[in-house]
Amino acid sequence: MPITLNGSTGITTPSIDASAGNSALTTLSVGGNNISSVNSLGFRNRIINGDMRIDQRNAGASVTPSQASYLVDRWVFNFTQASKFSFQQNAGSVTPPAGFTNYLGATVVSAVSVGAGDVFVLRQRIEGFNVSDLGWGAAGAQTVTLSFWVRSSLTGTFGGALQNNAENRAYPFSYAISAANTWEQKTVTIAGDTTGTWLTNNSTGIILNFSLGCGSTFSGTAGAWAANNFNTVTGATSVVGTNGATFYVTGVQLEAGSVATPFERRDYGREAILCYRYYQQYAGEFQGFCALNNQAFMSKNLPVIMRATPTVTISGTLAVDNWGIGSFTGSGSAVETASVGLVRFSVNTSGRTIGTGVSWQGSSVTISAEL
């Protein structure tokens, strides 16, 4: 079968009919900045955990979040009034769209009429290193396409926005949900911003917002860049305004180009590693030795280089086991040092001498370098 190479449109291969016994491939066309293929040729989707598979913090449990709490990995909820929503991976146990096994669900537990300064926003902050090639903030800024699956008990016009780190540049977008309690796929194409400051380092490069209710202060005109802190479009449906209302989302993809391609399905291990750059959680056993009398040191080599020097939190009960002798109680566990690739803990171990091997059991350790 011929493969066509064109200087303007790129590479084109003919579709292969799977019903005729061939592999189920589709046409691949590479033109300009667009890649169209069922299989990715790289890091096409700039959203991490867009299919909501990874949930280190809550393991599928329902939560009523505090301000800026992460729900499933990489997805955070910002709000101005507490205790209005519960969130859960696979909330309501509805069947996800074909090809997906997970989604993130929001349920209104206490309805409120939003004021001008209110926000209820589900968002992901995308690291600048992962969008630096888009060239935003200068001539030649690349167009991007956002696609996602959404389901709500409400219908109407809904909204969201792309923003920069300073939240002084925003592109509000709208999409329609036409049938209640039905999965619908949405696509929004957005011309790259040629002005403003867009970070290309390990800080936030782009913020993606899905609004669940925002006041007029944070609402703007759809389809245009604005020098303002807009999270949604004016007149969008306020999910938080209806008690018991639901909003479910999955398959979120943001990619370069003006064409929405099939969702990039990275294997579970790779997706988890991408999440670990921002957050890791451990419980169980850490091993080390007494480098000083009465003090043990235990190190954890991190499986991935974190975005920045992390904040480490130790919680839970603590027991220390003297290898081959039996358990005893340690105290005063603390983070001795932390870097992007290593965390070292110290534990007071009364009565233990230099060189004694110990294992530290039962504590929960969270390591966070979230944006």
KABELTA-V366849 format. One record per backbone hydrogen bond with DSSP energy under -1.0 kcal/mol. CO is the residue of the C=O (numbers start at 1). NH is the residue of the N-H. If there is no record, write none. Layout:
# KABELTA-V366849
co={CO & CO}
nh={NH & NH}
This chain:
# KABELTA-V366849
co={4 & 6 & 10 & 11 & 12 & 17 & 17 & 18 & 23 & 25 & 29 & 31 & 34 & 36 & 42 & 49 & 50 & 54 & 55 & 58 & 63 & 66 & 69 & 72 & 75 & 76 & 77 & 78 & 84 & 84 & 86 & 87 & 88 & 88 & 90 & 97 & 103 & 104 & 105 & 106 & 107 & 108 & 115 & 116 & 118 & 119 & 120 & 121 & 122 & 123 & 124 & 126 & 126 & 127 & 128 & 131 & 132 & 134 & 138 & 143 & 144 & 145 & 146 & 147 & 148 & 149 & 150 & 151 & 152 & 156 & 157 & 158 & 159 & 160 & 161 & 162 & 163 & 164 & 169 & 170 & 171 & 172 & 173 & 175 & 177 & 184 & 186 & 188 & 190 & 193 & 201 & 203 & 206 & 207 & 208 & 209 & 210 & 212 & 213 & 215 & 216 & 218 & 218 & 220 & 226 & 226 & 228 & 232 & 233 & 238 & 239 & 240 & 242 & 245 & 246 & 247 & 248 & 249 & 250 & 253 & 254 & 255 & 264 & 267 & 268 & 269 & 270 & 271 & 272 & 275 & 275 & 277 & 278 & 280 & 282 & 284 & 286 & 288 & 289 & 290 & 292 & 294 & 295 & 296 & 297 & 298 & 300 & 311 & 313 & 315 & 319 & 320 & 321 & 322 & 322 & 326 & 328 & 331 & 334 & 337 & 340 & 341 & 342 & 343 & 344 & 344 & 345 & 346 & 347 & 348 & 349 & 352 & 353 & 356 & 357 & 358 & 359 & 360 & 361 & 364 & 365 & 366 & 367 & 368}
nh={12 & 10 & 6 & 30 & 4 & 20 & 22 & 21 & 25 & 16 & 36 & 34 & 31 & 29 & 44 & 52 & 252 & 73 & 59 & 61 & 87 & 69 & 77 & 75 & 71 & 123 & 68 & 121 & 109 & 110 & 107 & 63 & 91 & 105 & 93 & 100 & 90 & 249 & 88 & 247 & 86 & 244 & 118 & 217 & 215 & 80 & 212 & 78 & 210 & 76 & 208 & 205 & 206 & 130 & 131 & 134 & 135 & 142 & 141 & 257 & 190 & 255 & 188 & 253 & 186 & 250 & 184 & 248 & 181 & 177 & 237 & 175 & 211 & 173 & 209 & 171 & 207 & 167 & 164 & 226 & 162 & 223 & 160 & 158 & 156 & 150 & 148 & 146 & 144 & 137 & 129 & 128 & 126 & 163 & 124 & 161 & 122 & 240 & 120 & 218 & 219 & 231 & 232 & 234 & 170 & 228 & 230 & 220 & 236 & 241 & 242 & 112 & 245 & 108 & 153 & 106 & 151 & 104 & 149 & 147 & 46 & 145 & 266 & 271 & 272 & 273 & 274 & 275 & 276 & 278 & 279 & 307 & 369 & 367 & 365 & 362 & 360 & 358 & 297 & 355 & 295 & 349 & 292 & 347 & 289 & 345 & 343 & 368 & 366 & 364 & 361 & 328 & 359 & 325 & 326 & 322 & 320 & 348 & 346 & 344 & 306 & 302 & 339 & 300 & 336 & 337 & 298 & 334 & 296 & 331 & 352 & 294 & 356 & 290 & 323 & 288 & 321 & 286 & 319 & 315 & 282 & 313 & 280 & 311}
